[in-house]
Every structure is written in structure tokens, then in C-alpha cells.
Amino acid sequence: MKSLTLSALLLMACQGITPLKPAKPLDPKDAGSVLEHAAFNTRSQGSYETKFKARLTTSGAPLDYEGNCVWVHPGVLFVHYTASGGDEKMIVRAGEKDVWVFNLFAGWVTADQAGMAGAGRGIQNPDEVLAVVARHSGAAKLLKPGVVELTFTGEDIEKIMKEQGNKGAFLWNQSSAKLEVSVDGENRLQRFTCDATLKPSDPAVKGTIGYTAEVTIVGYNGAKDMKFFDEKKREIPLLPEMKMKIESVLKEKN
């Protein structure tokens, strides 16, 4: 079950979808307005860096992991995280279709070759989360100035989680999730947390799966990529075809 949830729920994503500018000016007292503007302001940045930590709680030992990512407009993603037991992952995503995962023995391979169809998708990437929650801004609640809460049930959770590689693994109508979004002085994303309870569809899996995550923006418009290193601190270069795909996606900005 850990392998399923790691690839299906924990990996970040980037949609590469052009954000829509809100039709009305920002109203800081309106939760929906705050959320819509935060989504647009964040997703319109040239780049941002995040750090994250999360925990999956099943019937066995919990799975903890932490890492960081760099997202570059309009759809390039670099991810590095380490999970319980020393499971380390390095991921590069360029647009919607091209995703690579670093394999200790084979080097960079595609997500399909790595058996990680969901790599580079999921709640950890604020771009994908904001693209979804902005469409549900009408259900937002203002907890205090600059802090918005949304509660999801049913298929809305599936849209947030982007459960890619294991279709039908959860009973969404018996699951729930709460998302809390904090913004900075420029009404950009500063931090978000997620607390979800997921009901597995497999009757052999008893109880529910708990998932909590915390993602914090640590910088805007600084890094344009991420450097990866092996156990000897040597830089792991990207393949020529990876660089070509990345350059192709970034040209969409011009």
C-alpha cells in the first residue's frame, strides 16, 4: 500500500495551463477573491521554490517524507525528496507529457520506465493545487486576513490528489480533505496545508488512510532550475533530450 500511495498521492505536478486573471479587483475580505487572486499571482510568477513535508498513515508504520522543488513558468518542475527508509527520488517534468525519474542503476529514465506513472503529479505542487482550488473559490472560507480554508468531498478530492497511476484506488464519496491556504503581502501563495482521510476501495485494506502535508514557498523568481547530486556529491547532469524538452516548454513564455 505504501508504494501505491507514494506514487499516486505524494508527487508534485505542473499543469502548464495558463492562469486566468480574475475578473474583479481583489477584495481582501472575500475568501473567494483572495483565493482567485492568490492563484493567479502565484501561477504568473517566473518561478518559485518550495520545501515540503508530509505523512501517510496506514495500518502499518507511517511514511514520512520531505523535500523541495523548483517550478518554472509555464510548466517545468524539478523535485527532490527523501522518504522513510532512505527512499530518495529526483524528478524532472517538462510540460504535460515528458517526465523523468533518476534511477541509481540506469540513470535518468522516463516515469513509465520507472513504473511511476504518477511522477510529477499531486498535491505537493502549488501550481496544480491552485489551478484546482481557484475553480472552487465559491466554497472558500476566510479564517482570518490572508488565510483561506476549503473543505473537499467526493470527486473534488480526486482532482486535488491527482491519483494517476492507480485509478479507482479510493472511494471518494467516503473520503474528505481540508486545505488551508495562506498568502503573503502581495497576495501570493505563502503556505498551504492539507489534512485528508481517504477510504481505500480495496476491501482487504481495512480502515482509512490519513494524509497530511505542509508546503511552504521559500522564494520567488530566484532559481530557474535545480541541481541534482549523487551520494558522492557529484552533480548528476540532465540528458540532452531532457534539456531540449525543457527549453521547448520555456519558450512558450515568449
C-alpha positions as CSV (number, residue, x, y, z in Angstrom):
1,M,0.0,0.0,0.0
2,K,2.9,2.4,0.7
3,S,4.2,2.0,-2.9
4,L,0.7,2.8,-4.3
5,T,0.2,5.9,-2.2
6,L,3.7,7.2,-2.7
7,S,3.4,7.3,-6.5
8,A,-0.3,8.2,-6.6
9,L,-0.6,10.9,-3.9
10,L,2.8,12.3,-2.9
11,L,4.4,13.5,-6.1
12,M,4.2,17.0,-7.3
13,A,2.7,18.2,-10.6
14,C,2.6,21.0,-13.0
15,Q,-0.3,21.6,-15.3
16,G,1.3,24.1,-17.6
17,I,-2.2,25.7,-18.0
18,T,-2.2,29.5,-18.5
19,P,-3.8,31.0,-15.4
20,L,-6.8,33.3,-15.9
21,K,-6.8,36.8,-14.4
22,P,-9.7,37.4,-12.0
23,A,-12.5,39.5,-13.5
24,K,-12.8,41.6,-10.4
25,P,-10.3,43.5,-8.2
26,L,-9.0,41.9,-5.0
27,D,-11.4,42.1,-2.1
28,P,-9.3,41.1,1.0
29,K,-12.5,40.4,3.0
30,D,-13.8,38.0,0.4
31,A,-12.4,34.4,0.7
32,G,-13.1,33.6,-2.9
33,S,-11.5,36.8,-4.2
34,V,-8.4,36.2,-2.0
35,L,-8.1,32.7,-3.4
36,E,-8.6,33.6,-7.0
37,H,-6.0,36.4,-6.9
38,A,-3.5,34.3,-5.0
39,A,-3.8,31.5,-7.6
40,F,-3.3,34.0,-10.5
41,N,-0.5,35.9,-8.8
42,T,1.4,32.8,-7.9
43,R,1.0,30.9,-11.1
44,S,2.0,34.0,-13.1
45,Q,5.5,34.2,-11.4
46,G,8.6,33.4,-13.4
47,S,9.5,30.7,-10.8
48,Y,9.2,29.7,-7.2
49,E,10.9,27.3,-4.8
50,T,9.1,25.3,-2.2
51,K,10.0,23.0,0.7
52,F,7.6,20.3,1.9
53,K,7.0,17.6,4.4
54,A,4.2,15.0,4.6
55,R,3.0,11.9,6.3
56,L,0.9,9.0,5.2
57,T,-0.7,7.0,8.0
58,T,-2.0,3.5,7.2
59,S,-2.5,0.4,9.3
60,G,1.3,-0.1,9.4
61,A,4.1,2.3,10.2
62,P,3.6,5.9,8.9
63,L,5.5,7.0,5.9
64,D,7.2,10.4,6.3
65,Y,9.0,12.3,3.7
66,E,10.4,15.8,3.0
67,G,12.0,17.6,0.1
68,N,11.9,20.6,-2.1
69,C,11.0,21.7,-5.6
70,V,11.6,24.4,-8.2
71,W,8.7,25.3,-10.5
72,V,9.5,27.4,-13.6
73,H,6.7,29.1,-15.6
74,P,4.9,27.9,-17.6
75,G,5.4,24.2,-16.8
76,V,8.8,22.9,-15.8
77,L,9.2,21.1,-12.5
78,F,12.2,19.9,-10.6
79,V,11.6,17.7,-7.5
80,H,13.9,16.1,-4.9
81,Y,12.6,14.3,-1.9
82,T,13.6,11.6,0.6
83,A,11.1,9.3,2.3
84,S,11.2,7.0,5.3
85,G,13.8,4.3,4.9
86,G,16.0,6.5,2.7
87,D,13.9,6.2,-0.4
88,E,15.3,9.1,-2.5
89,K,13.7,10.4,-5.6
90,M,14.8,13.0,-8.2
91,I,12.2,14.0,-10.8
92,V,12.1,16.4,-13.8
93,R,8.9,17.3,-15.6
94,A,8.7,19.3,-18.8
95,G,5.1,20.2,-19.7
96,E,2.3,17.7,-19.7
97,K,3.8,14.5,-21.1
98,D,7.6,14.4,-20.5
99,V,8.7,13.2,-17.1
100,W,12.0,11.6,-16.0
101,V,13.0,9.9,-12.8
102,F,16.6,9.3,-11.8
103,N,17.4,5.6,-11.2
104,L,20.6,4.8,-9.3
105,F,21.5,2.0,-11.7
106,A,20.0,3.2,-15.0
107,G,20.4,6.9,-14.7
108,W,17.5,9.1,-16.0
109,V,14.6,7.1,-17.2
110,T,11.0,8.0,-18.2
111,A,8.4,7.8,-15.5
112,D,6.8,4.9,-17.3
113,Q,10.1,3.0,-17.4
114,A,10.5,3.7,-13.7
115,G,7.0,2.3,-13.0
116,M,5.9,5.7,-11.7
117,A,3.1,6.8,-13.9
118,G,2.1,9.4,-11.4
119,A,5.5,11.0,-11.0
120,G,5.4,14.8,-11.0
121,R,1.7,15.0,-10.2
122,G,-0.1,15.5,-7.0
123,I,-0.8,17.8,-4.1
124,Q,2.7,18.9,-3.4
125,N,2.9,21.3,-6.3
126,P,1.2,24.5,-5.6
127,D,0.6,25.2,-9.3
128,E,-1.6,22.2,-9.7
129,V,-3.4,22.7,-6.4
130,L,-4.1,26.3,-7.1
131,A,-5.4,25.5,-10.6
132,V,-8.0,23.3,-8.9
133,V,-8.9,25.3,-5.9
134,A,-9.3,28.5,-7.8
135,R,-12.2,26.8,-9.6
136,H,-13.8,26.2,-6.3
137,S,-13.3,29.6,-4.8
138,G,-17.0,30.0,-4.1
139,A,-16.7,27.4,-1.4
140,A,-13.8,29.1,0.4
141,K,-14.0,30.4,3.9
142,L,-11.9,33.3,5.3
143,L,-10.4,32.1,8.6
144,K,-8.6,35.4,9.2
145,P,-7.0,38.0,6.9
146,G,-4.8,36.2,4.4
147,V,-5.8,32.7,5.4
148,V,-8.5,30.7,3.4
149,E,-9.9,27.3,4.1
150,L,-11.6,24.9,1.7
151,T,-13.2,21.5,2.5
152,F,-13.5,18.9,-0.2
153,T,-15.5,15.7,-0.5
154,G,-16.2,13.3,-3.4
155,E,-14.5,13.8,-6.7
156,D,-13.1,17.2,-5.7
157,I,-10.5,15.2,-3.6
158,E,-9.5,13.2,-6.7
159,K,-8.9,16.4,-8.6
160,I,-6.7,17.7,-5.8
161,M,-4.8,14.4,-5.2
162,K,-4.3,13.6,-8.9
163,E,-4.4,9.9,-8.2
164,Q,-2.8,9.0,-11.6
165,G,-1.3,5.6,-11.5
166,N,-3.9,3.7,-9.5
167,K,-7.3,4.6,-10.9
168,G,-10.1,3.7,-8.6
169,A,-7.9,3.1,-5.6
170,F,-10.2,5.2,-3.3
171,L,-13.8,5.7,-2.6
172,W,-14.0,9.4,-3.0
173,N,-17.6,9.7,-1.7
174,Q,-16.4,8.3,1.6
175,S,-13.2,10.5,1.8
176,S,-12.7,14.0,2.9
177,A,-10.0,16.7,2.8
178,K,-9.3,20.1,4.2
179,L,-7.0,22.6,2.6
180,E,-5.7,25.8,4.3
181,V,-4.0,28.4,2.1
182,S,-2.0,31.4,3.5
183,V,-0.9,34.3,1.3
184,D,1.8,36.9,1.6
185,G,1.7,40.7,1.5
186,E,1.5,40.6,-2.4
187,N,-1.4,38.1,-2.2
188,R,0.8,35.2,-3.5
189,L,0.9,31.8,-2.0
190,Q,2.9,31.7,1.2
191,R,2.0,28.3,2.6
192,F,-0.7,25.6,2.4
193,T,-1.5,22.6,4.4
194,C,-3.7,19.6,3.6
195,D,-5.4,17.1,6.0
196,A,-7.2,14.2,4.3
197,T,-8.8,11.0,5.2
198,L,-9.1,8.6,2.3
199,K,-11.2,5.4,2.1
200,P,-9.5,2.6,0.1
201,S,-11.7,0.8,-2.4
202,D,-9.9,-2.5,-1.8
203,P,-11.9,-4.3,0.9
204,A,-8.8,-6.1,2.0
205,V,-7.4,-2.7,3.2
206,K,-9.2,-2.0,6.5
207,G,-9.8,1.4,7.9
208,T,-8.8,4.7,6.2
209,I,-5.5,6.3,5.0
210,G,-4.5,9.5,6.7
211,Y,-2.6,12.1,4.7
212,T,-1.1,15.4,5.9
213,A,1.1,17.8,4.0
214,E,2.7,21.2,4.5
215,V,4.1,23.2,1.6
216,T,5.9,26.5,2.1
217,I,7.2,28.9,-0.6
218,V,10.8,29.7,0.2
219,G,11.5,32.0,-2.7
220,Y,10.0,33.7,-5.8
221,N,11.8,34.3,-9.1
222,G,15.2,33.1,-7.9
223,A,16.2,29.7,-9.1
224,K,15.4,28.7,-12.7
225,D,16.3,25.0,-12.2
226,M,17.6,22.5,-9.6
227,K,20.9,20.8,-9.4
228,F,20.9,17.1,-8.5
229,F,23.8,15.2,-6.9
230,D,24.8,11.6,-6.2
231,E,25.9,10.1,-3.0
232,K,29.5,11.3,-3.6
233,K,28.2,14.9,-4.1
234,R,28.9,14.8,-7.8
235,E,26.4,16.7,-10.0
236,I,24.0,14.5,-12.0
237,P,23.7,16.1,-15.5
238,L,20.4,16.1,-17.4
239,L,20.2,14.2,-20.6
240,P,20.4,16.2,-23.9
241,E,16.8,15.3,-24.7
242,M,15.7,16.5,-21.3
243,K,17.3,19.8,-21.8
244,M,15.7,20.1,-25.3
245,K,12.2,19.4,-23.9
246,I,12.7,21.9,-21.0
247,E,13.9,24.6,-23.5
248,S,10.9,23.9,-25.7
249,V,8.4,24.3,-22.8
250,L,10.1,27.5,-21.5
251,K,9.9,29.1,-25.0
252,E,6.1,29.1,-24.5
253,K,6.6,32.2,-22.3
254,N,7.8,34.3,-25.2
